Amino acid sequence: MTDNAPILGLLLDVDGPIASPVSRSIAIPSIAGDLVELANAGIPVAFNTGRSDAFIREQVVPQLLARGLDATARVWAVCEKGAVTTRITPEGMGEITVDTTLAMPDAYSAAIRELVESRYSEVVYFDETKRAMVSVEQLTSISAEEYAAVRESFDADAAHVFERLDLGYEWNTERHPDADGAVPYRIDPTIISTDIESVRLGKDLGAQKFLDLLTQDGGAVPQSWRTLGDSRTDYAMADWLHAHGFDVAHVDVRPADGVPDTPYPVRYHPTLIHDEAGAVYLGRWVGMLRGDENDDAKIA
């Protein structure tokens, strides 16, 4: 770390810790304000998300711009778990870069779109904004319980499409190779969606791509990091940073899923979850930046 390196870098999942999983938007005003204060002070920030760039453009960027994001801020969106990257500036989103080698086959995408339209349109919608992944998401008019009741059925139907097209896939702990023995794809259910994707995608790939972008940008790369997420897969950000020699602590805003043993610290709020917990930790990081707080090891 150089003398002028920022005190922290931030890799942030969006759904859950930043955007409300209910409204699918930034619902707590302090979140955007704290993000902008951190970014304007030189803290590198990446939204490392399974969301599309369209979602970030519509739900996140306007709030950052409204709160005065500086031209010097180092903010990126690393979307679709590493397949899509773009920088965020006071002018909005920059050029979109898509790694087409990570995209789902067109025939599979078309089959899932038809499946949603024919059997599941009253519960989910097909996300037409995805450039590499195939995602279906719970309608906001449907309760979490109603969605949970049909998600496994949808996932099973999505698996049958893989088999019909002879495409190898993994789903939970099961692996189903194609005729050549390959397993290139994955079914990844979340609390509000099912993502169907290349097995090469993941929050670890997102972390790697963000560090590459920071290096290409020419600015200092911090040695200390915070990662923020609401699922077990989000730990992969911290795993990657730790494996590459960075000091990192992970904040889990939905620890009820289980906190794994890790070689780095894991933080979580004793009572709050989702964006309410995310807002508290962002506020603490602003306090650390200002010198008002020593660290985020304990939050009551």
N, C-alpha and C positions, 0 to 999 in steps of 0.2 A: 504494500500500500504506500502510495506517495504521500508527501506531507499535505498536499491539497486535496486528498481523496475525501469524499463525503463520509459522514459518520455511519451511514447506513445505505443499503440498497433495499428496495421493496419489490417483491414478486407477489402479486395479489390475484387470487381467484376472484371472480366477479359475483356469480350467483351465490347468495348466502351472506358472505362477509361484507360485500359492497352494495349489491342490489338486493332488495327484499325478495325472497322466494315467493312471496304472495303477490306483490304488485309488479314484480319483474322490472323495477326501477329503483333509482337511488331515492329512498323515502326519508332518510334522516339528513337534514340540511348540513350538519357539521361534517359529514363524510367528504363531500366535494370540497368544502372550504379547507379542511385539513390536508386533503390530497394536494391541493394547489399550493398551500403554504410550504409543504414538504418539497414539492417539485421545484418551486421557485427558489428555494434555498439550496438547490443543487443535488437533492436526493434523487437518484435514478429510480423511476417507477415503471413497472410493467404490469399491465392487466393480462395475466397469464390464464387464459380462459378457454373453455370449450365453445363459448359463444362466437357468433359470426362478427365480422367487422361491421356489418349493418347494425347489429344490436348495439355495439359500442358507439357507433356514430350517432345513433338516435337517443340512447339512454344515458350515456356517460359524457361524451364530448361536450354537449351543450352546457352541462353543469360546470365543467371545468373552465370553459371559456367565459361563462357568466361570472366566475369568481376571479378572473384576471390571470389566466395562465400566461407566463412569460415566454418570450421567444427563446430564452436560454434554457428553459426547462427540458429535461431529458425524459420524455414520457413516450412509451410505446404501447401498442396493443399487439399482443401475441395471441392470435385467435385460433380457434379450432385445434387447440392442443399442440400448437407449433406449426401448423400447415400454412398459416396466413400471418403476415407481419405488416405493420404500418406504424409510422411515427405520428404523434399527436402534437400539434403546434397551435398557436393562437389563430391560425387560419383554418383549423380543423384537422381532418385526417389527410395525411400525405399519400404518396403512391402506395398502392396495395401490391404486395409481393405474395404470390401463391406458389407453393411447392407442389406441382402437379403430380409428382411421383407418389404423393401421399393420398391422392383422391380415390374415392370409391368408384368401381366400374359403373358406367352409365346404365347398363342393363339392370344392375341391382338397384340403383337409385329409382329408376322408372318403376320397378316392381313394388318397391316400398311405397312410393307415391300412390300407386293404384290400390295397394292394400289399405292404406289409410282412407282413401276416398270410398272404398267399397265396404269397409267393416268397422272403422274406428273414428270416423269423422265427427261423431258426437262427443268424443272424449279428448282427442288429440288433433294437432295439425302438423302437416309436413312442413318443415322449415326450408322454404325456398331460398333463403339467403346464404345457406352454407355452400362453400366453394369446394370443399374436399370431403367433409363428413356427410353422413346421412343422419338427420336428427328428426325425431318426432317429439312434440312437447305437449304437456297437459294444457288444455284450454283453461283460461283464467276463470271461466264460468263454472268449472267443475271442481268439486272439493278434492282434497288430498285423498280422502278415503275412497271416493268414486274412482279416482285415477289408479290408486293402488290395487283396486279390485280387478282391473283389466290389464295392467302393465305386463304381468307375466304371460298372459295370453298373447299379447302383441309380440313380446320378445320371442315366444315360441314360434309364432308365425314368421317372424323375421329370420329365425334360424332355418325354418323350412325353405325359405327363399334361397338362402346360401346353399342348401343341399340340392335344390332343384337346378341351380346354376353351376354346381360342382365348384364351389368356392370354399376353401378352408376357413374355419372361424373358431374362435374361443368364446365361451359364454360362462361367466362365473368361473368355476374350477374345471369345466369341461373343455376338451380340445377335440375338434372334429377336422382332421386333415382332408385336403382335396385329393384327387386321384394321384397326384404326384407327391403326396405326403406333406404338403405345405400348409401352414396356418397363417395366412397373411392378414386376416381381419378379426375384428372383435365386436361383440355386443356389450355395451357398457351402460346399464341402467342407472339412473340417478333418481332423486326424490321427485323431480318434475318432468323427466324426459327419459328417452333412450337414445344414446349416441351409438352409431354404428360406424366403424372407423378402421383405418389401418392400425395394426398392432405397433407400428413405429411411432404413432402419435402418443403424446402423454405430457404431463406437466414437467417431466424431466427434460424432454425435448424443448419445451417452451423456455425453460431456464437456460439451457445451452444456447438457444437462438438469441435470447436477450443479452447474454454475456458477449456473444459474437457481435451483436449490434453495438453494444457499448464500446467494445474494442475498436470496431470500424469507425465509430464516431470520434475517436481520438481523445475523449475525456478520461479522467481518472476513474478507475473501477474500485468501488469500496471493498474492504476486506470483510466487513460485518454486514449481515443480511437478516431481514425478517421475511418469512413467507407466511401467507395467510390463506386459509381455506376452510371448507366445511365438510370434506369427505376424506376417506383414507387415501384416495388417489392423489390428493393434493400434497401429501407428505413427500411425493417424488421430487418436488421442487427443492426441499431442504436436503433430501438424500443426495441429489446431484451436487448441490453447493458444498455439502460436507465432504463428499468424495473428491472434490476438486480443490480442497484445502481452504475453503472459506469458513469463517466463523458464522454460524447461523442458528437462529431459534425459530421454531415454527409455532404459529398461533392457530389453534383448532377451535372454530366457533360452533362446532357441533360434536363435542367429545363423547356424546352418548353412543356414537358408533363404535367407540373403543379407541383408547390411546395406545398405540404400539410402543414397544421398547425401541428407543432410538439412541444413537450416539451423540445427539445434540439435544438441547433443552426443548421441551414442548410447553407452551403456555396455553391456558384457557381460563375463561372467566368463571367464577364460582356459581353464578346464577343466570347470566345472560347468554343468549345464543344468536346465531345469524348476524344480521347487520347491526343489531343492538350491541353485540359484543365487538364486532368490527369497528364500530364508531368509537368505543372506549379505547381500543388499542391504538387507533389512528391518533386520538387525542393524546395518549401517552407518548407516542413517537414525536408529536409536535412539542410536547413538554421536554423531551430529551433534547430535541434540536435547540430549543430556547435556553436550555440549561436549568429548567425548573424541575426536571425529574432526572434521577440517576439512571434508572433502567425500567424495564417492564416485567421484571421477574415476579412481582407480586402485585395483583390488582384485586382490591376487595369490592 
